[in-house]
Amino acid sequence: MSEHRSNLDEDSLSVALEILSRLVSFPTVSSSGNLALIEWIGSYLSRYSVPYRIQAAADQEDKENPKANLIASIGPQTAGGVILSAHTDVVPVSSQDWDSDPFTMVEREGRLYGRGTCDMKGFIASVLSQVPRMVEASEAGRLRYPLYLVFTYDEEVGCLGAPHAIRLLRSDFAPARCVIVGEPSSMRPISGHKSIDIYETKVTGFSGHSSDPRLGVSAVLAASRLVSHLGDMQDELRTTEKDERFSPPWASVHVGVIEGGTAVNIIAPSCHFVWDVRALPEGDTQELPRSFKIWHDKVILPPMRALHDGCSIETKSRASVIYLRPEIDSAAERLVRKITGDNQHRYVAYVTEAGQFQQAGIASIVCGPGSIEQAHKANEFLEKEQLSLSCAFIEKIITECC
């Protein structure tokens, strides 16, 4: 990482630490909304007279926990700018055993602990810490291309906010040459990632007293067979198409949530589970869901309906996020590799908003502070050195736009 170290002054890092601590204090899990954090960022930008737009989430049903994107622009409105993008939401902390308050940043032995320090408020803090430099360069006339700051909502539940932000960027701002999505990558460029499709399957059975299973149809038992079959399908994927650039090198299936039943002595009338498929770039994302439906309609559903014709199995899509296709000679790749000096091509299984920007015609790459291995866990942390590297990285992007 020495190739892109900077003589970053201690004051800049101190500012980044202060900002990160404030960002962590906002519990921006999806159920709580993110508007308070977005408005705080807007207030921070106003100190430097940076124009910004707050874009309310489209069709949001929870009025008590509002969500929004923020888009800011610094510099001349000319084509060729650079987008610095990050999501503001974090995953829940429930059922996790933390050693400290997850929404109070704590520094211990060079590590910054707190929900979102790694994924991905650390990148936001490093970007915001460099806003004074961006404004100074713009006011001095040195900034030849604009820098766009794009902070989104609901990435963790299906990258729901980015498409709205992208539409606003394309309609109201000069075209950008590339976007850098600051997901945790240990400040190493990421060229490609898989897609994800998230589904919810609802099983409707028929209730009765559990002393005689013949009186009803257990939705929980039916769901357990469905989940088991998804596990079998996962095993089959390991032996089919592979792409050794990724780890794991095959498409994957995962069931993350299952809920059903009301009491131990009642035949469960309903059960639902949430699952996802992570497909390789260019893979058929619909093949597995189609095969799954054909199988359960043929094997599981008929005996259920033989006992009660009101039984059903229904699967609905909850979210679909496109892969990031490797574009080795794109403007994003050239810019980030010039700054980092890192010419290795890396591919990851986790999903980001980069593929959505790419789909909109904007060259995209992933590069941000922290390790994905620390994300979504209790005691999530960001190495302080990673925050420093990210600040230096942003400083060099400013130079490249001058």
C-alpha positions as CSV (number, residue, x, y, z in Angstrom):
1,M,0.0,0.0,0.0
2,S,3.0,2.3,0.2
3,E,2.5,3.4,-3.4
4,H,-0.3,5.8,-2.5
5,R,0.7,7.0,0.9
6,S,0.5,10.7,1.3
7,N,2.0,13.4,3.6
8,L,-1.5,13.7,5.0
9,D,-1.4,16.2,7.8
10,E,-2.6,15.1,11.2
11,D,-5.3,17.7,11.2
12,S,-7.0,16.1,8.2
13,L,-7.0,12.7,9.9
14,S,-8.3,14.2,13.1
15,V,-11.2,15.7,11.2
16,A,-11.9,12.4,9.5
17,L,-12.0,10.7,13.0
18,E,-14.3,13.3,14.3
19,I,-16.7,12.9,11.4
20,L,-16.6,9.1,11.5
21,S,-17.5,9.2,15.2
22,R,-20.5,11.4,14.4
23,L,-21.6,9.3,11.5
24,V,-21.4,6.1,13.7
25,S,-23.7,7.7,16.3
26,F,-26.6,7.7,13.8
27,P,-28.2,4.2,14.0
28,T,-29.0,4.0,10.3
29,V,-30.3,0.5,10.1
30,S,-33.0,0.3,7.4
31,S,-35.8,0.0,10.0
32,S,-34.7,3.4,11.5
33,G,-34.2,5.4,8.3
34,N,-31.2,7.6,7.5
35,L,-32.6,11.1,7.1
36,A,-31.0,12.5,10.3
37,L,-27.6,11.5,9.1
38,I,-28.2,12.9,5.6
39,E,-29.3,16.2,7.1
40,W,-26.2,16.3,9.2
41,I,-24.0,15.8,6.1
42,G,-26.0,18.5,4.4
43,S,-25.3,20.9,7.4
44,Y,-21.6,20.0,7.2
45,L,-21.5,20.8,3.5
46,S,-23.3,24.1,4.0
47,R,-20.4,25.3,6.2
48,Y,-18.3,25.3,3.0
49,S,-21.2,26.6,0.7
50,V,-21.3,23.3,-1.2
51,P,-24.6,22.9,-3.1
52,Y,-26.4,19.6,-2.5
53,R,-29.7,17.9,-3.1
54,I,-31.6,15.7,-0.7
55,Q,-33.6,13.2,-2.7
56,A,-36.4,11.5,-0.6
57,A,-36.8,7.8,-1.1
58,A,-39.4,7.0,-3.7
59,D,-42.7,5.5,-2.4
60,Q,-41.5,5.0,1.2
61,E,-44.3,3.6,3.4
62,D,-42.6,4.2,6.8
63,K,-43.2,7.9,7.3
64,E,-41.7,7.8,10.8
65,N,-38.3,6.6,9.6
66,P,-37.7,8.5,6.4
67,K,-34.9,7.7,4.0
68,A,-33.1,9.8,1.4
69,N,-30.1,10.1,-0.9
70,L,-27.7,13.1,-0.9
71,I,-26.0,14.3,-4.1
72,A,-23.5,17.2,-3.9
73,S,-21.3,18.8,-6.6
74,I,-18.1,20.6,-6.2
75,G,-16.4,22.3,-9.1
76,P,-17.3,23.4,-12.7
77,Q,-20.3,21.8,-14.3
78,T,-18.3,20.2,-17.1
79,A,-18.2,16.6,-18.4
80,G,-15.5,14.3,-17.0
81,G,-16.1,14.5,-13.3
82,V,-15.6,11.8,-10.7
83,I,-18.3,10.4,-8.5
84,L,-17.4,9.3,-4.9
85,S,-20.2,7.1,-3.7
86,A,-21.2,5.3,-0.5
87,H,-24.2,3.9,1.2
88,T,-25.2,5.4,4.6
89,D,-27.3,2.4,6.0
90,V,-25.9,-0.3,8.2
91,V,-26.9,-3.8,9.1
92,P,-28.7,-4.5,12.4
93,V,-26.9,-5.2,15.7
94,S,-29.6,-7.4,17.2
95,S,-28.5,-10.8,18.4
96,Q,-24.8,-9.7,18.2
97,D,-22.6,-9.7,21.3
98,W,-20.7,-6.4,21.2
99,D,-18.0,-5.4,23.7
100,S,-19.1,-1.8,23.5
101,D,-22.0,0.3,22.3
102,P,-22.1,-0.3,18.6
103,F,-23.3,3.2,17.9
104,T,-20.5,4.9,19.9
105,M,-17.1,4.8,18.1
106,V,-14.3,3.5,20.4
107,E,-10.6,3.4,19.5
108,R,-8.6,0.5,20.9
109,E,-5.1,-0.4,19.8
110,G,-5.3,1.4,16.4
111,R,-8.8,0.0,15.6
112,L,-12.0,2.1,15.3
113,Y,-14.9,0.0,16.7
114,G,-18.5,0.7,15.8
115,R,-21.3,-0.3,13.5
116,G,-20.5,1.0,10.1
117,T,-16.9,2.1,10.7
118,C,-15.8,-0.4,8.1
119,D,-19.0,-0.8,6.0
120,M,-18.9,2.0,5.0
121,K,-19.0,5.2,7.0
122,G,-15.2,5.2,7.0
123,F,-15.2,6.1,3.3
124,I,-17.8,8.8,3.8
125,A,-15.7,10.3,6.6
126,S,-12.6,10.4,4.5
127,V,-14.5,12.0,1.6
128,L,-16.1,14.7,3.9
129,S,-12.7,15.4,5.6
130,Q,-11.4,16.4,2.2
131,V,-14.3,18.8,1.3
132,P,-12.3,21.9,2.4
133,R,-9.5,20.9,-0.1
134,M,-12.1,20.3,-2.8
135,V,-13.7,23.7,-2.2
136,E,-10.3,25.4,-2.1
137,A,-9.3,23.9,-5.4
138,S,-12.6,24.9,-7.0
139,E,-12.5,28.5,-5.7
140,A,-8.9,28.9,-6.9
141,G,-9.9,27.7,-10.4
142,R,-7.7,24.7,-10.3
143,L,-10.5,22.1,-10.3
144,R,-11.0,21.3,-14.0
145,Y,-13.6,18.6,-13.4
146,P,-16.4,18.3,-10.8
147,L,-16.3,16.0,-7.9
148,Y,-19.7,14.5,-7.1
149,L,-20.6,13.1,-3.6
150,V,-23.3,10.5,-3.7
151,F,-24.6,9.0,-0.4
152,T,-27.4,6.5,-0.7
153,Y,-30.0,4.7,1.4
154,D,-31.0,1.0,1.7
155,E,-28.0,-0.6,0.1
156,E,-28.0,-3.3,2.7
157,V,-31.5,-4.5,1.8
158,G,-31.1,-4.6,-2.0
159,C,-29.3,-1.5,-3.3
160,L,-32.6,0.4,-3.4
161,G,-31.4,4.0,-3.2
162,A,-28.7,4.1,-5.9
163,P,-30.9,3.8,-8.9
164,H,-32.8,6.9,-7.8
165,A,-29.6,8.8,-7.3
166,I,-28.3,7.7,-10.7
167,R,-31.4,9.0,-12.5
168,L,-31.0,12.4,-10.8
169,L,-27.3,12.5,-11.7
170,R,-28.0,11.7,-15.4
171,S,-30.8,14.3,-15.6
172,D,-29.5,17.3,-13.7
173,F,-25.7,17.0,-13.7
174,A,-22.9,17.0,-16.3
175,P,-21.8,13.5,-17.3
176,A,-19.2,11.9,-15.1
177,R,-16.3,10.0,-16.4
178,C,-16.3,7.4,-13.6
179,V,-17.5,6.4,-10.1
180,I,-15.5,5.0,-7.2
181,V,-17.7,3.1,-4.8
182,G,-15.9,3.0,-1.5
183,E,-16.9,-0.4,-0.2
184,P,-14.3,-2.1,2.1
185,S,-11.6,-3.5,-0.1
186,S,-8.5,-2.7,2.0
187,M,-7.9,0.2,-0.4
188,R,-7.3,-2.3,-3.2
189,P,-9.1,-1.9,-6.6
190,I,-12.0,-4.4,-7.2
191,S,-12.8,-5.0,-10.9
192,G,-15.8,-7.2,-10.7
193,H,-18.4,-8.8,-8.4
194,K,-21.4,-11.1,-8.6
195,S,-25.0,-10.2,-8.8
196,I,-27.6,-10.9,-6.1
197,D,-31.3,-11.8,-6.4
198,I,-33.3,-11.8,-3.1
199,Y,-36.5,-13.8,-2.8
200,E,-39.2,-14.4,-0.2
201,T,-41.0,-17.7,-0.2
202,K,-44.3,-18.0,1.6
203,V,-45.8,-21.4,2.4
204,T,-49.5,-21.6,3.4
205,G,-50.6,-24.8,5.1
206,F,-53.7,-25.7,7.2
207,S,-53.9,-25.4,11.0
208,G,-55.0,-28.1,13.4
209,H,-54.1,-29.8,16.7
210,S,-50.7,-31.3,16.6
211,S,-51.8,-34.5,18.4
212,D,-53.0,-35.7,15.0
213,P,-50.9,-34.4,12.0
214,R,-53.6,-35.7,9.7
215,L,-55.8,-32.8,10.7
216,G,-53.7,-30.2,9.0
217,V,-50.8,-29.4,6.8
218,S,-47.7,-28.1,8.4
219,A,-46.2,-25.1,6.6
220,V,-43.1,-25.4,8.7
221,L,-42.4,-29.0,7.6
222,A,-43.1,-28.1,4.0
223,A,-40.7,-25.1,4.3
224,S,-38.0,-27.2,5.8
225,R,-38.1,-29.5,2.7
226,L,-38.0,-26.5,0.4
227,V,-34.9,-25.1,2.3
228,S,-33.3,-28.5,2.2
229,H,-33.8,-28.6,-1.6
230,L,-32.2,-25.2,-2.0
231,G,-29.2,-26.7,-0.1
232,D,-29.1,-29.5,-2.6
233,M,-29.2,-27.0,-5.5
234,Q,-26.3,-25.2,-3.9
235,D,-24.3,-28.4,-3.9
236,E,-25.1,-28.9,-7.6
237,L,-23.9,-25.4,-8.4
238,R,-20.4,-26.3,-7.1
239,T,-20.0,-28.8,-9.9
240,T,-21.3,-26.7,-12.8
241,E,-20.1,-23.5,-14.3
242,K,-17.1,-21.9,-12.5
243,D,-15.2,-18.7,-12.7
244,E,-11.9,-19.1,-10.8
245,R,-11.5,-15.3,-10.4
246,F,-14.2,-15.4,-7.7
247,S,-14.2,-17.0,-4.3
248,P,-16.3,-19.1,-4.2
249,P,-15.9,-19.7,-8.0
250,W,-19.5,-20.8,-8.5
251,A,-23.0,-19.2,-8.0
252,S,-24.2,-19.6,-4.4
253,V,-27.5,-20.0,-2.6
254,H,-28.2,-18.8,1.0
255,V,-31.2,-18.9,3.2
256,G,-30.9,-16.1,5.8
257,V,-34.3,-15.9,7.5
258,I,-37.1,-18.4,8.3
259,E,-40.1,-17.8,10.5
260,G,-43.3,-19.8,11.0
261,G,-45.8,-21.4,13.4
262,T,-47.5,-20.1,16.5
263,A,-47.1,-22.8,19.2
264,V,-45.6,-26.2,19.6
265,N,-49.0,-27.9,19.8
266,I,-50.5,-26.2,16.7
267,I,-49.9,-27.4,13.2
268,A,-48.2,-24.4,11.6
269,P,-50.6,-22.7,9.1
270,S,-47.8,-20.5,7.6
271,C,-44.1,-20.1,7.2
272,H,-41.9,-17.9,5.2
273,F,-38.2,-17.7,4.4
274,V,-35.9,-15.2,2.7
275,W,-33.1,-16.5,0.4
276,D,-30.7,-15.2,-2.2
277,V,-28.8,-16.3,-5.3
278,R,-25.4,-14.8,-6.1
279,A,-24.7,-15.4,-9.7
280,L,-21.5,-15.1,-11.7
281,P,-21.3,-12.2,-14.2
282,E,-23.2,-13.0,-17.4
283,G,-24.8,-16.0,-15.6
284,D,-28.5,-16.8,-16.0
285,T,-29.9,-15.4,-12.8
286,Q,-33.4,-16.9,-13.3
287,E,-32.5,-20.5,-14.0
288,L,-32.4,-21.6,-10.3
289,P,-35.6,-19.9,-9.3
290,R,-37.4,-21.5,-12.3
291,S,-36.0,-24.9,-11.4
292,F,-37.0,-24.4,-7.8
293,K,-40.6,-23.6,-8.7
294,I,-40.9,-26.5,-11.1
295,W,-39.6,-28.9,-8.4
296,H,-41.9,-27.7,-5.6
297,D,-45.0,-27.5,-7.8
298,K,-44.4,-31.1,-8.8
299,V,-43.1,-32.7,-5.6
300,I,-44.2,-30.6,-2.5
301,L,-47.4,-28.9,-3.4
302,P,-49.6,-31.8,-4.7
303,P,-49.6,-33.8,-1.4
304,M,-50.3,-30.6,0.5
305,R,-53.3,-29.8,-1.6
306,A,-54.5,-33.4,-1.5
307,L,-55.1,-32.7,2.2
308,H,-56.3,-29.1,1.8
309,D,-56.8,-27.3,-1.4
310,G,-56.0,-23.9,0.1
311,C,-52.4,-24.8,0.5
312,S,-49.9,-22.8,-1.6
313,I,-46.2,-22.0,-2.2
314,E,-45.5,-18.5,-3.5
315,T,-42.1,-16.9,-4.2
316,K,-41.7,-13.2,-4.8
317,S,-38.6,-11.2,-5.7
318,R,-37.6,-8.7,-3.1
319,A,-34.5,-7.2,-4.8
320,S,-32.2,-7.7,-7.7
321,V,-28.8,-6.1,-8.0
322,I,-26.7,-6.5,-11.2
323,Y,-23.1,-7.7,-11.2
324,L,-20.1,-5.5,-11.8
325,R,-18.6,-6.6,-15.1
326,P,-14.8,-6.3,-15.4
327,E,-13.8,-3.5,-17.7
328,I,-10.0,-3.6,-17.4
329,D,-9.3,-0.5,-19.5
330,S,-12.2,1.7,-18.2
331,A,-11.7,5.3,-17.0
332,A,-12.4,4.1,-13.5
333,E,-9.7,1.4,-13.6
334,R,-7.1,3.8,-15.1
335,L,-7.7,6.5,-12.5
336,V,-7.7,4.2,-9.4
337,R,-4.7,2.2,-10.6
338,K,-2.7,5.4,-11.3
339,I,-3.4,6.6,-7.8
340,T,-2.8,3.3,-6.0
341,G,-0.1,1.8,-8.3
342,D,-1.9,-1.5,-7.9
343,N,-2.4,-3.3,-11.2
344,Q,-3.8,-6.6,-9.8
345,H,-7.3,-7.5,-10.9
346,R,-9.5,-8.7,-8.1
347,Y,-13.0,-10.1,-8.0
348,V,-15.4,-10.5,-5.0
349,A,-18.6,-12.3,-4.1
350,Y,-20.2,-9.5,-2.2
351,V,-22.4,-7.1,-4.1
352,T,-22.1,-3.3,-4.4
353,E,-23.9,-0.4,-6.1
354,A,-21.0,-0.2,-8.7
355,G,-22.8,-2.5,-11.1
356,Q,-25.8,-0.2,-11.1
357,F,-23.7,2.8,-12.0
358,Q,-22.0,0.7,-14.7
359,Q,-25.4,-0.4,-16.1
360,A,-26.2,3.3,-16.4
361,G,-23.1,3.8,-18.6
362,I,-20.7,5.1,-15.9
363,A,-17.3,3.4,-15.7
364,S,-17.2,1.9,-12.2
365,I,-14.7,0.4,-9.7
366,V,-14.7,-0.5,-6.0
367,C,-12.0,0.8,-3.7
368,G,-12.4,1.7,0.0
369,P,-11.0,1.4,3.5
370,G,-11.4,-1.6,5.7
371,S,-11.8,-5.4,5.2
372,I,-15.0,-7.0,4.2
373,E,-14.1,-9.7,6.7
374,Q,-15.0,-7.2,9.5
375,A,-18.3,-6.1,8.0
376,H,-21.7,-7.3,9.4
377,K,-20.1,-8.7,12.6
378,A,-20.1,-7.9,16.2
379,N,-17.3,-5.6,17.1
380,E,-17.0,-4.3,13.5
381,F,-13.8,-2.2,13.2
382,L,-11.8,-0.1,10.8
383,E,-8.0,0.1,11.1
384,K,-7.1,3.7,11.8
385,E,-4.3,3.3,9.2
386,Q,-7.0,2.4,6.6
387,L,-8.8,5.7,7.3
388,S,-5.6,7.6,6.8
389,L,-5.0,5.8,3.5
390,S,-8.5,6.6,2.4
391,C,-8.0,10.3,3.2
392,A,-4.8,10.3,1.2
393,F,-6.5,8.5,-1.7
394,I,-9.3,11.2,-1.8
395,E,-6.6,13.9,-1.7
396,K,-5.0,12.4,-4.8
397,I,-8.3,12.2,-6.6
398,I,-8.7,15.9,-6.1
399,T,-5.2,16.4,-7.6
400,E,-6.2,14.3,-10.6
401,C,-9.2,16.5,-11.2
402,C,-7.1,19.6,-11.2
